[in-house]
Amino acid sequence: MVSRPVSHVIILVSLLLTVALFGQNQTPAKPRPHVIVVGVNGMELDVIRPLLLKGDLPNLARVIKNGAYGKLRTVDAPNCPRVYSTLFTSTTPAEHGVTGFLVGGITANTNMLKQEPIWSILSKNGVTVGMANVPATFPVMPVNGYMVSGMLTRGKNCEDGVLCAPKLSEVEGGDAVYPPALKAELLKSVGDFYIDCERMPSAEQLRGNETEVIDTWLKRVDTIREEQTKLFDYLLANHPTEFTWLAQSCEDRTGHWLYPIAPYNVGYNPRINGVRQDAFPNQYIGFDKVLGAILKHVDDNTYVIIVSDHGIKPLREFEQTDPHAHMDHEKTTPVIAKHDFADGDDVPGSFFAMGPGIKHDLRLMGLEASVYDIAPTILHLYGIEQPKQMHGHVLTAIFENSENKVAQK
């Protein structure tokens, strides 16, 4: 008969051996990938390509060399909240409910979303989420991380939230930061930064003071971009998350009234359009510097995805009777370029991606990728099956190994 103390020792040794053997059979959990999405409102490939050839966009050129790129099919009559909400949900504007800047006479906001957005799905699956300056995210919603709102944020001198730039301390009508405690930290460490981008000047403000107003406006845009770069750098360094979505909007805002059009284009005014023809291309050079600051936080386990919701093209005279003609923009600004054409294929967005397992220097021809495909592809990277309501598919063509398909076209 075995004594009680000895029997306890035998049991303990048996348990330890069992645990040890169990541990040997376990495969260490694979770390979740780090995904950074960078949104650029209204990136126009017709302007981007010459700048790439000149070597003016070294950071974007790095992404192209080490990844995949191409046009991104958008929705019909594309505008920022309409498309971004499609990017978030992979559902149609009619399905997700955010059909434009104004919905039923009310400025578009997150409470209107009828479909679950990507940040909610990721949070529920335990992925940490960070979002900053992303359009159509006001008021912010709880996530497994943080959220700082972008375009359509309401505030002082920006009561409707449409195409204007309140400071963080001036936000009204909802929360611009989640969790709430992060707001004080950002004000202290980053400063009282502008959200979104500067409102476009009116024709009356420009009349007789074109050069001065244009130069002053562009300097304000430079200031806003510098502040947002500081915000992005601070969040990436001090609040790292597994999934991060950052965005810029000043490129699109500048293009609407300072696109480098020729005298034969509709709306050409030499007193405005002949002043700073470098203004719009310079926005992308400025963005490339923002991208450079973001890429400093990228390692070998990081995916970088750059998307634009649509492009932007000069006005067309035959479009003047089109019901979509710059319907959502400041009516008093001398707009000479737009994106809300009835046929979204006239103004496709842009797509760039690099990361582990993504093919290098791959160009997606035609309109192979669409705004509906972004959310499913992100979920695929985390091994999360896409919900049935999503219309997009995983962009398997960009991956070296396309065997593990979560969804099909």
C-alpha positions in Angstrom: 0.0 0.0 0.0 1.3 3.4 -1.0 1.5 5.9 1.8 -0.6 9.1 1.4 2.4 11.6 1.1 3.9 9.4 -1.6 0.7 9.1 -3.5 0.4 12.9 -3.5 3.8 13.1 -5.0 3.0 10.6 -7.7 -0.2 12.5 -8.6 1.7 15.8 -8.8 4.4 14.3 -11.0 1.8 12.8 -13.3 0.0 16.2 -13.6 3.3 18.0 -14.4 4.2 15.4 -17.1 0.7 15.8 -18.6 1.0 19.6 -18.7 4.5 19.3 -20.2 3.4 16.8 -22.9 0.3 19.0 -23.7 2.5 22.0 -24.1 4.8 20.2 -26.5 1.8 19.5 -28.8 0.6 23.1 -28.8 1.6 25.5 -31.6 2.4 29.0 -30.4 -0.3 31.4 -31.2 0.5 33.3 -34.4 0.6 37.0 -33.7 -2.1 39.1 -35.3 -0.9 41.2 -38.3 -0.6 44.9 -38.0 -2.7 46.7 -40.6 -2.5 50.4 -41.3 -5.1 51.8 -43.7 -4.4 55.3 -45.1 -7.4 57.1 -46.7 -6.7 59.9 -49.2 -9.9 61.8 -50.1 -10.1 62.3 -53.9 -6.7 61.0 -54.9 -6.5 61.5 -58.7 -4.2 59.1 -60.6 -4.0 61.5 -63.5 -2.1 63.9 -61.2 -0.3 61.2 -59.2 1.4 59.5 -62.1 3.5 62.4 -63.4 4.6 63.1 -59.9 5.8 59.5 -59.5 7.7 59.7 -62.7 9.4 62.9 -61.5 10.4 61.2 -58.3 8.3 63.7 -56.2 6.5 60.9 -54.3 9.3 58.6 -52.9 7.2 57.1 -50.1 4.3 56.2 -52.4 6.8 54.8 -54.9 8.2 52.5 -52.2 4.7 51.1 -51.5 4.2 50.5 -55.3 7.6 48.8 -55.7 6.9 46.5 -52.7 3.3 45.9 -53.3 0.2 46.0 -55.6 -1.6 49.0 -57.0 -4.4 50.1 -59.4 -7.6 51.9 -59.8 -10.4 51.4 -57.3 -14.0 51.2 -58.7 -16.3 53.4 -56.6 -20.0 53.9 -56.4 -22.3 56.0 -58.6 -22.3 59.7 -57.9 -19.5 59.3 -55.4 -18.9 61.6 -52.5 -17.0 61.2 -49.3 -19.5 60.0 -46.7 -21.4 57.9 -49.3 -18.2 56.0 -50.3 -16.5 55.8 -46.9 -19.6 54.2 -45.4 -19.4 51.7 -48.3 -15.7 51.1 -47.5 -16.7 50.5 -43.8 -19.5 48.0 -44.6 -19.1 46.6 -48.1 -22.8 47.4 -48.7 -24.5 49.8 -51.0 -25.4 53.3 -49.9 -29.1 52.4 -49.9 -28.3 49.5 -47.6 -26.0 51.3 -45.1 -28.1 54.5 -45.1 -25.4 57.2 -45.6 -26.3 58.3 -49.1 -24.5 61.7 -49.1 -23.4 64.7 -47.0 -27.0 65.3 -46.1 -29.5 62.5 -45.4 -33.1 63.7 -45.0 -31.8 67.2 -44.5 -29.5 66.1 -41.6 -25.7 66.0 -41.9 -24.5 62.4 -42.3 -23.3 60.8 -39.1 -22.5 57.4 -37.6 -26.0 57.0 -36.0 -27.4 56.6 -39.6 -25.4 53.5 -40.3 -27.7 50.5 -40.8 -24.9 48.0 -41.4 -22.1 47.0 -39.1 -18.9 48.8 -39.9 -15.4 47.2 -40.1 -14.2 48.7 -36.8 -17.1 47.1 -34.9 -16.5 43.6 -36.4 -12.8 43.8 -35.7 -13.5 44.9 -32.1 -15.9 42.1 -31.5 -13.2 39.6 -32.6 -10.7 41.0 -30.2 -8.6 43.0 -32.6 -7.5 46.3 -31.2 -8.6 49.3 -33.3 -7.4 52.8 -33.8 -9.0 55.4 -36.1 -8.1 59.1 -36.6 -9.4 61.8 -39.0 -11.4 59.2 -41.0 -14.5 60.8 -42.7 -18.0 60.0 -41.6 -17.0 58.8 -38.1 -18.7 61.5 -36.1 -20.0 61.1 -33.4 -17.4 58.5 -32.5 -18.5 55.0 -31.5 -17.0 52.7 -28.8 -14.2 50.4 -30.2 -11.6 48.1 -28.8 -9.1 50.9 -28.8 -9.6 54.6 -29.8 -11.4 56.7 -32.4 -10.8 60.4 -33.3 -13.4 61.7 -35.8 -12.8 63.3 -39.1 -14.8 65.1 -41.9 -18.4 66.0 -40.9 -17.4 66.7 -37.3 -19.5 69.6 -36.0 -18.1 72.5 -34.0 -17.6 76.3 -33.7 -18.1 78.0 -37.0 -18.9 74.6 -38.4 -22.3 73.9 -37.0 -23.4 71.7 -39.9 -20.1 69.9 -40.0 -20.0 70.1 -43.8 -16.6 70.9 -45.4 -15.2 72.9 -42.5 -12.5 72.5 -39.9 -13.3 72.9 -36.2 -10.5 72.5 -33.6 -10.7 69.6 -31.2 -11.6 72.0 -28.3 -14.4 73.5 -30.5 -16.3 70.3 -31.2 -20.1 70.4 -30.5 -23.1 68.2 -30.9 -21.3 64.9 -30.1 -18.1 63.3 -29.0 -15.0 63.5 -31.3 -12.8 61.2 -29.2 -13.2 57.8 -27.7 -12.4 56.9 -25.0 -13.3 60.4 -23.6 -10.2 60.5 -21.4 -8.0 60.5 -24.6 -9.2 64.0 -25.5 -7.4 65.7 -22.7 -4.2 63.7 -23.4 -4.3 64.7 -27.1 -4.8 68.4 -26.2 -1.8 68.2 -23.9 0.5 66.2 -26.1 -0.5 67.0 -29.6 -2.2 70.4 -29.3 -5.6 71.8 -30.3 -5.5 70.4 -33.8 -7.9 71.0 -36.7 -10.2 68.2 -37.6 -10.8 67.6 -41.4 -9.7 70.5 -43.7 -10.3 74.2 -44.3 -13.6 75.4 -45.8 -13.2 76.6 -49.4 -13.5 80.4 -49.9 -16.5 82.0 -51.6 -16.4 83.9 -54.8 -17.1 87.1 -52.9 -14.1 86.5 -50.6 -11.9 85.9 -53.7 -13.0 88.8 -55.8 -10.2 91.3 -56.2 -8.0 89.5 -53.7 -7.5 86.2 -55.5 -3.7 85.7 -55.0 -3.8 86.8 -51.3 -6.8 84.6 -50.5 -5.4 81.6 -52.3 -2.0 81.8 -50.6 -3.5 82.3 -47.2 -5.8 79.3 -47.7 -3.0 77.1 -48.8 -0.9 78.1 -45.8 -3.8 77.1 -43.5 -4.0 73.7 -45.3 -0.3 73.2 -44.7 -0.8 73.9 -41.0 -3.7 71.5 -40.8 -1.6 68.7 -42.5 1.3 69.3 -40.2 -1.0 69.1 -37.1 -2.6 65.9 -38.4 0.8 64.4 -39.1 1.8 65.1 -35.5 -1.5 63.5 -34.4 -0.8 60.3 -36.4 2.8 60.0 -35.3 1.7 60.4 -31.6 -1.0 57.8 -31.8 1.1 55.3 -33.7 3.9 55.7 -31.2 1.9 55.9 -27.9 -1.3 54.0 -28.7 -0.3 51.2 -31.1 -3.2 49.0 -32.3 -3.4 45.9 -34.5 -5.7 47.8 -36.9 -5.2 51.5 -37.6 -7.1 53.7 -40.1 -5.9 57.2 -40.7 -7.1 59.7 -43.4 -6.4 63.0 -45.2 -9.0 65.3 -46.8 -7.2 68.4 -47.9 -6.2 66.9 -51.3 -9.8 66.7 -52.4 -10.8 70.1 -51.0 -7.9 71.8 -52.9 -8.8 70.0 -56.2 -12.3 71.3 -56.2 -11.3 74.8 -56.9 -7.6 74.8 -57.7 -7.3 71.8 -60.1 -4.8 72.8 -62.7 -7.3 73.2 -65.6 -6.6 74.7 -69.0 -8.4 77.8 -70.5 -10.7 75.5 -72.6 -12.1 73.8 -69.4 -15.5 74.8 -68.0 -15.3 77.6 -65.4 -11.7 78.7 -66.1 -10.9 82.0 -64.5 -7.3 83.2 -65.1 -7.5 85.4 -61.9 -7.9 82.2 -59.9 -6.9 79.2 -62.0 -3.8 81.0 -63.3 -2.4 81.9 -59.9 -1.2 78.6 -58.3 -1.3 75.8 -60.8 1.1 73.9 -58.6 -1.4 74.0 -55.7 -3.2 70.7 -56.3 -0.1 68.6 -57.3 1.6 70.0 -54.2 -1.1 68.5 -52.0 0.1 65.0 -53.0 3.7 65.9 -52.4 2.5 67.0 -48.9 0.6 63.8 -48.5 3.7 61.8 -49.4 5.5 63.4 -46.5 2.6 62.3 -44.2 3.0 58.8 -45.6 6.7 58.9 -44.8 5.9 59.7 -41.2 3.5 56.8 -41.1 5.9 54.3 -42.7 8.4 54.9 -39.9 6.0 52.8 -37.8 5.9 49.9 -40.3 7.8 46.7 -39.7 7.9 43.3 -41.6 4.6 42.2 -40.0 2.7 45.3 -41.2 0.3 45.6 -44.0 -0.1 49.1 -45.5 -3.2 49.8 -47.5 -3.8 53.2 -49.2 -7.2 53.9 -50.6 -9.0 56.9 -52.1 -12.8 57.0 -52.2 -12.8 58.4 -55.7 -10.8 60.6 -58.1 -11.6 64.1 -59.2 -11.9 65.5 -62.7 -12.6 68.9 -64.3 -16.2 69.9 -64.9 -17.8 69.1 -68.2 -20.2 71.5 -69.9 -22.7 68.8 -70.7 -22.9 67.8 -67.1 -24.3 71.2 -66.0 -27.8 69.8 -66.1 -26.8 66.6 -64.3 -28.7 66.4 -61.0 -25.5 65.2 -59.4 -23.4 68.2 -60.5 -21.4 69.3 -57.4 -24.6 69.1 -55.4 -22.9 68.5 -52.1 -20.3 71.3 -52.1 -20.2 74.9 -51.1 -22.5 76.6 -53.6 -20.6 80.0 -53.4 -17.2 78.5 -54.2 -16.1 78.7 -57.9 -15.8 74.9 -58.2 -14.0 73.8 -61.4 -13.5 70.0 -60.7 -15.7 67.4 -59.0 -16.2 63.7 -58.4 -19.9 63.2 -58.0 -20.5 62.3 -61.7 -23.4 60.0 -62.3 -21.1 57.3 -63.6 -18.6 56.5 -60.8 -16.3 54.8 -63.3 -15.5 58.3 -64.6 -13.7 59.0 -61.4 -12.2 55.8 -59.9 -10.4 55.9 -56.7 -6.9 54.5 -56.0 -5.6 51.4 -54.3 -2.1 50.6 -53.0 -1.1 47.7 -50.7 2.1 46.2 -49.4 2.9 43.7 -46.7 3.9 40.1 -46.0 2.7 37.8 -48.8 1.6 40.6 -51.1 3.1 40.5 -54.6 5.6 43.1 -55.5 5.2 45.7 -58.3 1.8 44.3 -59.3 -0.5 46.5 -61.3 -4.2 45.6 -61.1 -5.5 46.3 -64.6 -8.9 47.9 -65.4 -11.3 48.1 -62.5 -10.5 44.8 -60.9 -10.7 46.1 -57.3 -13.6 48.1 -55.9 -14.5 49.9 -52.7 -16.7 46.9 -51.7 -13.5 44.7 -51.5 -11.6 46.7 -48.9 -13.5 45.4 -45.8 -13.5 41.8 -46.9 -9.8 41.9 -47.6 -9.0 43.4 -44.2 -11.1 40.7 -42.5 -9.3 38.1 -44.5 -5.9 39.3 -43.1 -7.2 38.6 -39.6 -8.8 35.3 -40.5 -12.3 36.6 -39.9 -15.0 35.3 -42.2 -16.8 38.2 -43.9 -20.5 38.7 -43.0 -23.1 37.6 -45.5 -24.4 41.1 -46.1 -21.0 42.2 -47.5 -21.0 42.4 -51.4 -17.2 42.6 -51.9 -14.6 39.9 -52.2 -11.1 39.3 -50.9 -8.6 40.7 -53.4 -6.8 37.3 -53.7 -5.0 38.5 -56.8 -2.6 40.6 -54.8 -1.4 37.8 -52.6 1.5 35.4 -53.5 -0.4 32.5 -52.0 -4.1 32.7 -52.7 -5.2 29.3 -51.4 -6.8 30.4 -48.2 -9.8 32.2 -49.6 -12.4 33.5 -47.2 -14.7 34.8 -49.9 -15.0 34.6 -53.7 -15.9 37.2 -56.3 
